[in-house]
């Protein structure tokens, strides 16, 4: 488990920060009518932003791929 965390530290941090940002987005901006699919529930916006945080954390990785 320790090795997994060390190898995926940036992705885990990005996912966690994205989830926090999604929750605060729902809390501060949200959807007053409840008809918005993304911001009507805190779980929806938290998971969506956590996914975005995971995706964006990949932009900062230093791993190189081999061209073969």
C-alpha positions as CSV (number, residue, x, y, z in Angstrom):
1,X,0.0,0.0,0.0
2,X,2.9,2.4,0.8
3,X,4.5,1.7,-2.6
4,X,1.1,2.4,-4.3
5,X,0.8,5.7,-2.5
6,X,4.3,6.7,-3.3
7,X,3.9,5.9,-7.0
8,X,0.6,7.7,-7.4
9,X,1.0,10.5,-4.9
10,X,0.3,13.3,-7.5
11,X,-2.8,11.6,-8.8
12,X,-4.2,11.1,-5.3
13,X,-3.5,14.7,-4.3
14,X,-5.1,15.9,-7.5
15,X,-8.2,13.8,-6.9
16,X,-8.5,14.9,-3.3
17,X,-8.1,18.6,-4.1
18,X,-10.6,18.2,-6.9
19,X,-13.1,16.6,-4.7
20,X,-12.8,19.4,-2.1
21,X,-13.1,22.0,-4.9
22,X,-16.2,20.3,-6.2
23,X,-17.9,20.3,-2.8
24,X,-17.1,24.0,-2.3
25,X,-18.4,24.7,-5.8
26,X,-21.7,23.1,-4.9
27,X,-21.8,24.9,-1.6
28,X,-21.0,28.4,-2.8
29,X,-22.4,28.4,-6.4
30,X,-24.5,25.3,-6.8
31,X,-28.0,25.3,-8.4
32,X,-30.8,27.0,-6.6
33,X,-33.6,25.2,-8.5
34,X,-32.2,21.7,-8.2
35,X,-32.5,21.0,-11.9
36,X,-28.8,21.2,-12.8
37,X,-27.5,17.7,-13.2
38,X,-24.0,18.6,-12.1
39,X,-24.5,20.9,-9.2
40,X,-27.9,19.8,-7.8
41,X,-26.3,17.3,-5.4
42,X,-23.0,17.6,-3.5
43,X,-22.0,14.0,-4.5
44,X,-22.3,14.8,-8.2
45,X,-20.2,17.9,-8.2
46,X,-17.6,16.3,-5.8
47,X,-17.1,13.2,-7.9
48,X,-17.0,15.3,-11.2
49,X,-14.4,17.7,-9.8
50,X,-12.4,14.8,-8.3
51,X,-12.3,13.2,-11.7
52,X,-11.1,16.5,-13.2
53,X,-8.5,16.8,-10.5
54,X,-7.2,13.3,-11.4
55,X,-7.1,14.1,-15.1
56,X,-5.3,17.4,-14.5
57,X,-2.8,15.8,-12.2
58,X,-1.6,13.7,-15.2
59,X,-0.4,16.9,-16.9
60,X,2.2,17.4,-14.2
61,X,3.7,13.9,-14.2
62,X,7.3,13.3,-15.2
63,X,6.9,9.8,-16.5
64,X,8.2,9.3,-20.0
65,X,6.8,6.7,-22.4
66,X,9.0,4.6,-24.6
67,X,8.4,4.9,-28.4
68,X,8.7,1.4,-29.8
